[in-house]
Amino acid sequence: MNTKSRSLWKAYGYAWVTLGFFLISLVGHWLFGWFAYVSEQQAHAQPVQFSEFLVEISRDTFENWQSEFLQLLWQVGGLAILLYVGSPQSKEGDDRMEAKIEEILRRVDPQNAESIIKTLDEDYAGRGTDARHAHL
């Protein structure tokens, strides 16, 4: 019953796709920002300077991140992290269900139940929030 044999790509597939979208959008933002900057500089007969563009595009990027990305990051990422670490709010209904399943397993296979439960707890980090699971 080995549940840890997943590849890094499969285990974090959603994160890899999200990172890809992020990088594509960031490169696109900077690339089209460069075209707009060059066009604006030429329209005003000003020299095109990368250092000036870097300041401008960085300001725009951080402005967007502050208003949208960080808000979304906290709402989605923060919630995912809290669910992963097992905050009590994320586990409210799980302890009761887990206790019922463990009891069924103990009645169906009394000889092997405890070793199976121990293996499952090790494989899935066994983070019970119930007081009865505090010793695990």
Order of alpha helices (4+ residues) and beta strands (2+ residues): alpha-alpha-alpha-alpha-alpha-alpha
